[in-house]
Structures are given as C-alpha cells and as structure tokens.
Amino acid sequence: MAFAEKLVAVRRAHNLTQDQLAEKLYVTRQAVSRWERGEVTPGIDMMKLIAAVTGEPLAHLLEMPEHYCESCGMYLTPDDCGTDAAGNKTDHYCKWCYDRGDYTYETTMEAMIEDCAPRLAKNTGMTLDEAVSLMGAVLPQLERWRAVRENEQHYGAEARERYGNEAVDAMNERILDMDPATWNDMKELEKAILGQLSIALFDGDTT
C-alpha cells in the first residue's frame, strides 16, 4: 500500500477530517490533500510528526517491503538473507548482520546509523540528515534494538539511579549480544515468574 493510501486509512481510522489532521500537523488542508492524492510525499520529519500525532508506527507509514533486516533495516532479497542456528535462510535478518543464529558483529544503534546512513542517502537521493533521521526513527522498532529500548523503558530510570549509567549500559550491551531465541525465552521466563509471584501474593493475602 502506497503512503497516500495509508495516510487516508490512518486519518479515517482516527475519525479526522483533512482540516483536523492539518491543524494537528501545523500544515494546510491543501497539503494533506496533495499527500493523499499522491501528488507529493512529505519528508521524513513530517512523517515522524504524522506518526506521533496518530500513534501509527513510522514503519507502517513508510513504503516498507515485506521483508527487511531486523538489525539494520535493509530491504531483503532472497540472496541477502542471513541464516538461523540450523543454517536455514531467515527473512528476518540480512547475511551481513546475522549468520548461523548469531549477530555477526557487535555494535550500537548509534554506530550502525553512522555507518549506514551515508549509503542510504546515496542510494535513495535523501540528504544525509534525512537518512539519519529516518534510521533514528525506524531502528528502535526493529527486533535487535527493541529489546534494549523496552528494557530501558521498563527499568532504565530506576536502575540508572540505583546502579549508575555504566552498569546499565553494560547490561544493555549484554542484551544486544543475545540471540533472539534466548531473548524470547527470557521474556517467557519473566512472564512465568511474574505469574507465579502474583499467585503466591494472592494466596498469602488474608485480608
């Protein structure tokens, strides 16, 4: 689905008229109308604002392909696919980021953006600033980086206050080094532990 069609669907899903959406975005109704007719496509910063205003993930607004790398965001073709622990091709990661069920190199999201944004800009005609902005919005939604983002959201502020930035950053690095299967197993274990804890607390409540 093209961006124009997605924007119409998102706007209608939120029961907004073109005038109301334009007001939220600080643009004219004519601008929204031109986007929805496919005459022009807004820049990445405006797309980020549309995503923020509507609550729609940016990746859904963009014309993302069916398969893309969950580490670097690269569009995947069959020849680009990485392999899982059994050596089978996976359409979740590219071969440069993922091989035999493990990430092929250690990095941070910031370092990946710095490395990949110039190539994205060159291949798409974006400016470098637009490429950096796009990757900065999309990468936190990808599987490799989502674990760190969720961990920081749930425990970051309290943990940083108690243990300091260095300890929390070290734990985030350990999470980044985990393969996706291990991370998913840990999430299931956490759910099970929390479930049993809730049962124990309920059984112990005599009030």
Secondary structure, DSSP 8 states (H G I E B T S, - for coil): --HHHHHHHHHHHTT--HHHHHHHHTS-HHHHHHHHHTS----HHHHHHHHHHH---HHHHTT--S-B-TTT--B--GGGEEE-TTS-EEEEEETTTEETTEESS---HHHHHHHHHHHHHHHH---HHHHHHHHHHHGGGSHHHHHHHHHIIIIIHHHHHHH-HHHHHHHHHHHHHS-HHHHHHHHHHHHHHHHHHHHHHHHT---
